[in-house]
Amino acid sequence: MNDFMPLEGWDHVELWVGNAKQAAFFYENALGFTRTAYAGPETGVRDRASYVVEQGDIRLVLTSGLRGNNEVSEFTCRHGDGVKDIGLQVPSAAEAYRQAVQRGARGIAEPQWVEDEHGKVELAAIGTYGEVIHTFVNREEYAGPYLPGYRSVSENGHLSPGVGLKALDHVVGNVELGRMNHWVGFYERVFGMTNIVHFGDDQIQTEYSALMSKVMSDGSGKIKFPINEPAEGKRKSQIEEYLEFNGGPGVQHIAMQSEDIVRTVEAMKERGIAFLDTPETYYEEVQGRVGEINEDYDDLERLRILADRDEDGYLLQIFTKTAQDRPTVFFEVIERHGATTFGEGNFKALFESIEREQALRGNL
C-alpha cells in the first residue's frame, strides 16, 4: 500500500519550561544528556532561549520565554513545564503538511525552508491534543547542530554515553473523558496509524480509579503514541489529576529505551532521580508470571524495576516520579527483548504506585 505519511523517525521533543538554563542543567546532570546546541539573544533570537540536549538518538529541546507576554512564558504559566512539540522526521515537510491538512489536521506553521552556512532544513507544523504540536522536519540537506539559528556548544562534537539511554520508545498523551477515540481517529486519519493495543477500564483499574488507553503506531512500529483518558471511579484518577494541574490535555510521559536498564537505573538513582516505588508483593509473583530473563530478578527487586512478557518476548520498565512540582510530566525507562506491548501485567502495580503519590499530595 502507498504510505501517504512516511515517518522516518523521531526528530526531537521540545519542552517549554520556566527556566531553560536550569532545566538543561537538570537533564545533563540527572539524566545524563549532553548539551549540543543553543539559541537565544547571543544568536539573534530576542524572545526566548533554547538549549538542545542529546543522548543516544534522543534529542530534547528546552525553551523558556524571556518576557512575561511571550507565548512560551504564557504556556508555562498555564501548564507548568511541559511538552510543546513532538518533532517527526519526514522525507518532505511540505508533502506531510499537505497530506495532514487535507485530512483534517489544524495547520500551525506552513512549510518553509530555513538555512544557514550548514545547509537548509524544511519545517512545517500541525496541532494535536491540547497545545501540543507535531513539527515535520526534513533535514536531509543539513549538517548543522540542530536547526539554523542554533550554534553548536558541544566541546568535541561527541556525546557522552550518559546513563545509557539510547532512543525514544513512545510518547503518551492524556486527554479528557470521552475524547480518546476522537484522537485515535485523528492519528488514523491524518497519519495512517493503526490502533495496536487497547486497554479498557476493566484492565487498568484499582480499588479507587481507572483509565482507558489506546496505542497508535505507524506502519514501521518506530513511532508510537499511546492516548489515555480517565474512566469513572470512586476517586480522582491519575489522568484527572494530570488534566486538572496541566490545565487540559497534554503529554503525560516520555518513554526512553535502554540497552541495560539495571545500569541505567543505578546511574540515574546515583544522580538523584526518584522513581515510583513498587510493593514487595509484586516481586513475590513476578518471576512465575514472566519466566526466564537475562537479568537477575534480585537486581529488579533492589531497583524496583517491573517486568512483563507478551507473545513476542519480554520487557523491563520503570517510571520516575514527576519531573516538576506539578503532578504532570514524568519519564519511563524501558528495555525491550522482543516484546512489542506496554507492560499490561504491570499496570495495576504502576497505578497503585501513582495513587500512593496522589494520596501524599492530597489529590486522590
Secondary structure, DSSP 8 states (H G I E B T S, - for coil): ---SS---EEEEEEEE-S-HHHHHHHHHHHH--EEEEEESGGGT--SEEEEEEEETTEEEEEEEESSTTSHHHHHHHHHSSEEEEEEEE-S-HHHHHHHHHHTT--EEEEEEEEEETTEEEEEEEEE-STT-EEEEEE-TTB-SSSSTT-EE--SSS----TTSEEEEEEEEEE--TT-HHHHHHHHHHHH--EEEEEE-TTTSB-SS-EEEEEEEE-TTSS-EEEEEEEE--SS--HHHHHHHHHTS-EEEEEEEEES-HHHHHHHHHHTT--B----HHHHHHHHHHH---SS-HHHHHHHT-EEEEETTEEEEEEEB--SSSSS--EEEEEEEEB--S--GGGHHHHHHHHHHHHHHHT--
